[in-house]
Amino acid sequence: MKKLVTFGEIMLRLNPPDHLRFVQADSFFASYAGGEANVAVAVANLGIDAAVVSKVPENEIGQSAVNSLRRYGVDTSRILRGGERLGIYFVEKGASQRPSKVIYDRKHSAISEADPTEYDWESIFSGAEWFHFTGITPALSDSATKACLDAAKTAKKLGLTVSCDLNYRGKLWSREKANQVMRSLMPYVDICIANEEDAADVFGIRPVDTDVNSGKLSQDGYRQVAKEIASQFGCQKVAITLRKSISASDNDWAAMLYDGSEFVFSKSYPIHLVDRVGGGDSFAGGLIYALMRGMDTAKAVEFAVAASCLKQTMEYDFCLVSESEVNKLASGDGSGRVQR
């Protein structure tokens, strides 16, 4: 049985109802999420075993975070208990020309202060085929960086495929620190995933003739970025999501996958957004699932883009779609007609 293992922080997400601003809200909806947890839920929901490695406080809030993953069939047996607190992030959903906002409250979270030696990676990876992490995890603390590096080295030694979503977060660390740390991790990465800005923020690799703020995206520019990442770090594949932000309510969504010889661009989907947070994670989950199932480059990128398109039409971070729903959209049926 194929199995994915992810390593990262699980957080409590709080957001005002509908499109209220933070200052208007007198109540917040609670859900749980995290970059790697989102990927695990997506993959498990599609039908491949997925496990999350993390650390949460030994209290009811920590247990609620664990329960949120168990609900969707994710293996939580390797989640450690202890530490001070669960990280929190607040989401204010934008609309039209008003952008969404995220505020973090995650200092001193359980995973950020965990001792790297608490994780027995050889045992954790027993029976696994794939390991996934994001650039968010090593950004949490020096100890999280060490744990992430230990995991990547062990996964590589044991022959797992290793994927990394660069996921640069300027509120967590500087570009200089991100560059230093991610360059130490990338030699162990087989599949690199990024968006329009990550490669520039982390490695200073910028696409030509591109301005994400104005919506100008150059296919030649992203070919150059993917080829440079593969050349510098020896990645087998490089995926780049391409988001044209028309407004906070409407985006065009596509991606490119480079396999070392061929550049494949997916079709582009116009999305009227319900909740775009977690969109990149659902792409990563869809891509990992597609590649674990043996899909070729063209089918894999189309599957991943369709899965992440559907995720952005539902509330909260998790991608809760079936393989048949994804295949239906990828094959061209995006009518949204009622199914009876």
N, C-alpha and C positions, 0 to 999 in steps of 0.2 A: 504493500500500500504506500503510495507517494505521500510525503509529509513535508510541510513548510514549518519552519521555526522563525519567529520574529522576536526582536529584543527592543523594548522601548517603554516609555512612560505611558501609563493610563491616567487620564485626567477626568475631573468633573467639569462638564461644560454647563454654563449658566447663560441663558439668553432671555431677553424680554419677549413677551408675546408679540406675534406678528412682526411689524416693522417699527415698533416703538424704540425710541432712543433710550440710552441708559438713564438719562436724567428724568425721563417720563415714567419709568417703570416702577411699579410697587409690588411686582412679583416676577419671578424668573422660572423658566422651565429648566429642569435638570436632565442631563443625559451624560453618557460617558464616552470617551473617545481617546485617541492618540494615534499618531501617524502609523506606527507599526500595528497597533491593535486594529485600526481600520482596515489595513491590508489583510490581516488574519481573518477578520469577519467576512470580508469579500470573498476570499479564497474558500473558506469553510462553507459559506452559503452556496457557492458554485459547485462544491462537491469534492474538494480535496481536503484531507486532514490538515489542520493548522493549529499551531500552539503559540502562545504568547509567553515570553519570559520577561518578568518585571519584578517590582517590589512595591507593595502597598501597605499602608498602616494596618495594624492588627486591631481594627475596630469596625463598626457597622458601615462606615463610609467606604473603607477599603473592600469590605465584603460585597457591597453594592456594585463597586466597579468590577469585581470578579464575576458577579452574577450576570452583569450586562453582557459579558463575553460568552459565558456558559449558555446563555439563552439561544445563541446562534451556533452552538456546537463547537466552539473553540476550546481546545485543551488548555486548562488553566493550572495544571498540576505542578508546573515549574515556577509559578508566581510566588515569590518570597513574601513573608509577613514581617512587619516591624517598621521602625522609623517613625518620624514625627508626624507626617501629614500627607494627604493626597494633593497633588497639584490641581489648581483650578484655572480655567480660562473663561472669560466673558466674551460673548459674541453679540455685537449689535449689527443686525442685518440691514444692509443698505438698500436703496431703491433708486431707480432712475440715475440721476447724476450724483446722488449722495453715496459714497462708498461705505462698504461694511467696515467695522472696526473690531479688533481683537485686543483684549487687555489680559496679560498674564499675571497670575498670582501663584507662582510655583517654586519660589525659593525654599530651600530646606525640605523639598519633597523626599519621600522615602527612597526612591530610586536614585536621586541625585547624591544621596549621602550613603548609599550602600557600599560595602567593602567589595571590591572586585573579586576577592577570593571566595565570596559567598556562592558564586556561580560555578558549578561543575560542568563545564562546557562539553567535555567528552561524553559524559552521561546524558546531558541535555540533547545532544545531537544524535544519540543512538536511534537508528531507524529513520533518520531524516534525510531528505534529498536536497533541500534548499534552505538557505538562511537569508533573511532580509532585515536590514536596518536602514535608518535614515540619518541625515546629518543633524537632526534634532537631538538624538540621543547623546552623541559625544559633546554636544554644546551645553549639556546640563551641568557638568562639573568635570574636574580632572579625573575623579574616580570613575565616572561614567565613561569617559574617554578610554581609560585603561580597560574597563570591562568590555567595551565595544571592540577594542583592538584584540584582546584575548579571544573573544568570540570569533572574530573574522579569521584570525590566524588558525584557530582550531578547526573551524569549518573548512578552510582551504586544505589543511593537512588531511582531513578525513574525506576529502573529495566531494564536498557539497558544492552546489552552485551558489554563489554569493551575489546578491543584488543590493544596491544602495540607491536610494532616492536622495539627492543632494539636499533638498529642502532647507535652503539657507533661511535662518530667522535672525534678522538684525537686532531683535530685542533680546536675544540670548547671548550673542557673542559678536566680536568684530570680524570684519572681512579678513584681517591679518591672522587672527587666531583660527578662523575657519580654514583658511588656506593651509596653514601649518598642520593642523590636525587631520584634515581630510586628505592631504597628500600622504600622510603616514598610513591611512586606511585604504586608499585606492588600489595599491598593488594587490590586494586580496579580493578585489571586486571583479566579477565577470560581467555583470549587467549593470550599467549605470543609467539612472533615470534622472531627468532634470526638466525644468521648465524654461521659459524664455530668458529668465534673468539669473538662474542659479549658477550657470557656468561662468558668467561674468562676475557675480558677487564672490564666488568661492575661488575660482582659478584665474580670473581676469581674461577669460576666453570670450570674446564678444562677437556676435554675428554682425556681418556688414549689412548696410542698407536696411536696418531694423530699428524701429522705435515703438516699444510696447505701449507707451502712453498714447500715441496717436493711432495705434492699431496697424502700423506698417510692419509686416512680417515678410522676410525674404527667405525663400526656400534655399537659395544658394548659400545664404548666411548660416543657416542651420546645418546644412551639409558640412560646411567648414568647421562648425563647432563640434559636431559629432565626430568627425574625422580626427580633430585635434585631441579630443578626450581619449579616443581609442588609441591614438598614437602615443600619447604621453603615459598612459597608465596600463595599456595592454588589455583593455576591456574587449570582450567578445562581441558585445552588443551595446549600443547607446540609443536610448529612447528620449525624445524631447517632446513634451506636450506644448501645443501651440494654441494659446488663448487670445483671441481678438476681443477685447473688452469694448463693446459698443456703449454699454452703460453698466451700472450695478445690477440691472435687471435682465439684460440681454447680452449674451456672449456668443461668439462663434468658437467652436471647439474642434480641434484636430490634433494629430500627432505625427511624428516621424520616427521610424525605427531603422537604424543602421546596423547591419550584421557583418561589417568588415569588408564587404564587397558591393552590397546593394543598399541604396537609400530608398525606402518605401514611405510615401506620404499617404495617410488615411484620407477618407472623405471628410468633409467638414460639416458639423452639425450646428444649426442655429438653435440655441437653448434659451428659453425663457426661464430664468433661474428661480428655483424654490429655495435652495440652500447650496451655495457653491463650496462651502467648507468641507474638506474631505474629497473634493473632486480629483485631486492629484493622487491621493492614496487609492481611490477606486480604480484609477488608471493602472497604477502599479499592481494592484491585486488582479485586475483583469489580464494584464500582461503576463504576470507570473503564472496564473492559471493556464493561459493559452500555451505558454512555452512548456510548462510541465505536461500538458496534454499532447505535446508534439506538433503543434500548429506551425506552419512555415511563417516566414517573416511577414508576408502580406496579410495572412489571415490573423496572425497574432496581434498586429497593430490595429487592425479593424475591430477585432473583438474587444481589445482594451479600451479603445475610444468609445465604442458603443456602450460598454458597461459603465464607463465614467460619465457619459452623457446622461444615461438613465439615473445614475446616483444624484446628479445635480437637480433632478426634478422631485426629490424627496427631502423631507426634513431630517436634520441632524447629520452626523458624519458617516454613519455606516451605509455601505452599499448593499442593499437587500434585493438583489435581482437574481433570477434563475438563468441558467445557461440558455434555455429556449427563448427567454425574453431578449437576451443579448443577441442571439443569433437572428432573431426576427428583425431587430432594428438594423443589425449589420448587413442583412440581406436586402434592405431597402424599404422595409415597412415602418415608416415613422409617422404614420397618420394619426396615431393616438386615439383611434376609434374605440368605442366601448366594446369590450369583449363579453359576450353573453353565452 
